[in-house]
Amino acid sequence: MRSIKTYIGSILLLLVFTLDLPGATYASVTAHIMNDLSPNEVIRVHCKSSRGDDRGSHDIEFTHEFSWNFKVTGVLKFTCVTIFDDEREARCFDAYDDGRDYFRCQNDCKWMVTKGKLLLGYDEHVGYWELFQFNPPCLL
């Protein structure tokens, strides 16, 4: 009888810890991609999730943004292909990666492409912009 209680207790404890894991919540997050390059420079982005949620292709004018909402219901990654006006080669970045961004962007996951084609990501947890690298050339 004692072994059954121990077994059930272990399962309940495991469930509690599993439900408390970063990717196991149902938080609502808004991703933002902002163009801060320079006037007349447009960024084309195409974002898609690891679950196949395709956000389509969007042209972002200077000082404007493209944003979308999603629920974090487990392991999730949104990858965006970025094409600049003066380049034919695409650059990619992960607009949301639950392993990296669970604490960094709990409500808003903000990205800004600035002069020099630098990629900045805002860390809500500490309150400042961080420099990120684009991934090697890629396709969705």
C-alpha positions as CSV (number, residue, x, y, z in Angstrom):
1,M,0.0,0.0,0.0
2,R,2.8,2.4,0.9
3,S,4.5,1.9,-2.6
4,I,1.2,2.9,-4.4
5,K,1.0,6.1,-2.3
6,T,4.6,6.8,-3.0
7,Y,4.1,6.1,-6.7
8,I,1.0,8.4,-6.9
9,G,2.8,11.1,-4.9
10,S,5.7,10.9,-7.3
11,I,3.4,11.3,-10.3
12,L,1.7,14.3,-8.8
13,L,5.0,15.9,-8.0
14,L,6.2,15.3,-11.5
15,L,3.0,16.9,-12.9
16,V,3.5,20.0,-10.8
17,F,7.1,20.5,-12.0
18,T,6.2,19.7,-15.6
19,L,3.4,22.3,-15.6
20,D,5.8,24.9,-14.2
21,L,8.3,24.5,-17.1
22,P,8.8,27.6,-19.3
23,G,7.3,26.1,-22.5
24,A,4.3,24.6,-20.7
25,T,2.4,27.9,-20.0
26,Y,-0.3,29.5,-22.1
27,A,1.0,33.0,-22.1
28,S,-0.1,35.4,-24.8
29,V,2.9,37.2,-26.5
30,T,3.0,39.9,-29.2
31,A,6.0,39.9,-31.5
32,H,7.1,43.2,-33.0
33,I,9.5,43.8,-35.9
34,M,10.4,47.4,-36.4
35,N,12.3,49.2,-39.2
36,D,14.7,51.8,-37.9
37,L,17.1,51.7,-40.9
38,S,16.6,55.0,-42.7
39,P,14.0,56.8,-44.8
40,N,13.1,55.0,-48.0
41,E,14.6,51.7,-46.8
42,V,12.0,48.9,-46.6
43,I,12.4,45.5,-44.9
44,R,10.5,42.5,-46.2
45,V,9.9,39.8,-43.6
46,H,8.2,36.4,-43.7
47,C,7.7,34.7,-40.4
48,K,6.6,31.1,-39.7
49,S,6.4,29.1,-36.5
50,S,7.8,25.6,-35.8
51,R,4.2,24.4,-35.9
52,G,3.5,25.7,-39.4
53,D,1.7,29.0,-38.4
54,D,2.7,31.1,-41.5
55,R,2.4,34.8,-40.9
56,G,3.0,35.7,-44.5
57,S,5.3,38.2,-46.2
58,H,5.2,41.9,-45.1
59,D,7.0,45.0,-46.2
60,I,7.9,47.2,-43.3
61,E,8.5,50.9,-44.1
62,F,10.9,53.1,-42.1
63,T,9.6,53.8,-38.5
64,H,6.8,51.2,-39.0
65,E,6.4,47.7,-37.6
66,F,4.8,44.3,-38.3
67,S,3.3,42.6,-35.2
68,W,1.3,39.5,-34.4
69,N,0.0,37.7,-31.3
70,F,0.4,34.1,-30.4
71,K,0.0,31.7,-27.5
72,V,3.0,29.9,-26.0
73,T,1.6,26.4,-25.5
74,G,4.7,24.4,-25.3
75,V,7.9,24.3,-27.4
76,L,7.6,27.1,-29.9
77,K,9.8,29.0,-32.3
78,F,9.0,31.7,-34.8
79,T,11.7,32.2,-37.5
80,C,11.7,35.2,-39.8
81,V,13.4,35.5,-43.2
82,T,14.4,39.1,-43.7
83,I,15.3,40.7,-47.1
84,F,16.6,44.2,-47.4
85,D,16.0,46.4,-50.5
86,D,19.7,46.4,-51.5
87,E,20.3,42.7,-51.0
88,R,19.2,39.5,-52.8
89,E,20.3,37.2,-50.0
90,A,17.9,36.6,-47.1
91,R,18.9,36.8,-43.5
92,C,17.1,34.9,-40.7
93,F,16.5,35.4,-37.1
94,D,14.3,33.7,-34.5
95,A,11.6,36.2,-33.5
96,Y,10.6,33.9,-30.7
97,D,12.3,30.9,-29.2
98,D,10.7,29.7,-26.0
99,G,14.0,28.4,-24.6
100,R,15.6,31.9,-25.0
101,D,12.6,34.2,-24.7
102,Y,10.4,32.8,-22.0
103,F,11.7,35.4,-19.5
104,R,13.1,37.9,-22.0
105,C,9.8,38.6,-23.7
106,Q,6.9,37.6,-21.4
107,N,4.4,40.0,-23.0
108,D,6.1,41.7,-26.0
109,C,9.0,40.3,-28.0
110,K,10.4,43.4,-29.7
111,W,12.9,43.4,-32.5
112,M,14.4,46.4,-34.3
113,V,16.6,46.5,-37.4
114,T,18.8,49.7,-37.2
115,K,21.3,51.5,-39.4
116,G,24.1,49.1,-40.4
117,K,21.5,46.3,-40.5
118,L,22.0,45.6,-36.8
119,L,19.4,43.4,-35.1
120,L,18.4,44.5,-31.6
121,G,16.1,42.6,-29.3
122,Y,14.4,44.2,-26.2
123,D,14.8,42.3,-22.9
124,E,11.7,43.0,-20.9
125,H,13.2,41.3,-17.8
126,V,16.1,43.7,-17.5
127,G,14.8,46.7,-19.5
128,Y,17.4,47.2,-22.3
129,W,18.1,46.5,-26.0
130,E,20.6,43.7,-26.8
131,L,22.5,43.1,-30.0
132,F,21.7,39.9,-31.8
133,Q,23.2,38.3,-34.9
134,F,21.3,37.3,-37.9
135,N,21.5,33.5,-38.6
136,P,23.3,32.3,-41.7
137,P,21.4,32.8,-44.9
138,C,18.4,30.6,-44.8
139,L,14.9,29.7,-46.2
140,L,11.6,29.1,-44.5
